[in-house]
Amino acid sequence: VTRLRFAGAKPSVARLGGGYVNPDGLAFAGGRLLASTMDGLLSRSPSDDAAGWELARGVATGRDVTAARVVGDKLWVASRRGLAVSPLSD
C-alpha cells in the first residue's frame, strides 16, 4: 500500500507496507472513507489525511474484502467469503 499526497507541484510518496487496496475498493459511506483490503474493510475520516485506519468490524463476511459500494441507503461489502449488506449509519 502506498499513500500519495499532492501538495505543490510534486506528489510525495510514502510506502505503508503490508496489505493491498483492491481495485475499485474505495468508497465513502456514513461520513467515512472505506478501503477494501486483504486485511479487512478499513475506515477513517476523509477530512484528516493523517488519521489512522480502523477496522470496520462486523461489516464484511470475511477478511479479504474485495469491494465496498453504497447503493441507496445500504452498504454492500464483498469478500472472498460472500456478500454482506448493511444499512448506512449517520
C-alpha positions in Angstrom: 0.0 0.0 0.0 1.3 3.4 -1.0 0.0 6.8 0.1 0.2 9.7 -2.4 -0.1 13.2 -1.1 -0.5 16.1 -3.5 0.9 19.4 -2.2 2.7 21.7 -4.6 4.0 20.5 -8.0 5.3 17.1 -7.0 3.4 14.4 -5.1 5.0 12.9 -2.0 5.1 9.1 -1.8 5.0 7.0 1.4 5.2 3.2 1.4 2.9 2.0 4.1 3.8 -1.7 3.8 1.5 -4.7 4.2 -2.0 -5.1 2.7 -3.3 -4.3 -0.7 -6.1 -1.9 -1.7 -8.3 -3.9 -4.1 -9.1 -2.2 -7.4 -12.5 -0.4 -7.2 -12.4 -0.9 -3.4 -12.6 2.7 -2.2 -16.0 4.2 -1.1 -17.4 7.0 1.1 -20.1 5.8 3.5 -21.6 7.3 6.7 -19.1 10.2 6.6 -16.1 7.8 6.4 -13.6 6.7 3.7 -13.7 2.9 3.3 -10.8 0.9 1.8 -11.3 -2.8 0.8 -8.1 -4.6 1.7 -6.8 -8.2 2.2 -6.8 -7.3 5.9 -10.5 -6.3 6.1 -12.6 -3.3 5.4 -10.7 -0.3 6.8 -12.3 3.1 7.7 -11.1 6.6 8.5 -12.1 10.2 8.4 -11.7 11.7 4.9 -11.1 15.2 6.4 -7.7 14.3 8.0 -5.2 12.6 5.8 -3.0 11.8 8.8 -5.8 9.9 10.6 -5.2 6.3 11.3 -7.2 3.5 9.7 -9.6 1.5 11.8 -11.0 -2.0 11.1 -14.8 -1.8 10.3 -15.9 -4.7 12.4 -19.0 -6.8 11.7 -19.5 -5.4 8.2 -17.8 -8.0 6.0 -18.3 -11.7 5.9 -14.6 -12.3 5.5 -11.2 -10.7 6.0 -10.2 -10.4 2.3 -12.6 -7.6 1.3 -12.7 -7.1 -2.5 -15.2 -4.2 -2.8 -17.5 -1.8 -0.9 -20.3 0.0 -2.6 -23.0 2.4 -1.4 -26.3 1.7 -3.1 -29.2 3.9 -1.9 -29.1 3.7 1.9 -27.2 0.4 2.1 -23.5 -0.5 2.2 -22.7 -3.6 0.1 -19.4 -5.3 1.0 -18.0 -8.2 -1.0 -15.3 -10.5 0.4 -13.9 -13.9 -0.7 -16.5 -15.5 1.7 -19.6 -13.7 0.3 -21.6 -10.6 0.2 -22.9 -8.6 3.2 -25.5 -5.8 3.1 -26.0 -3.3 6.0 -27.8 0.0 6.5 -25.7 3.1 6.5 -25.3 4.9 9.8 -25.1 8.6 10.1 
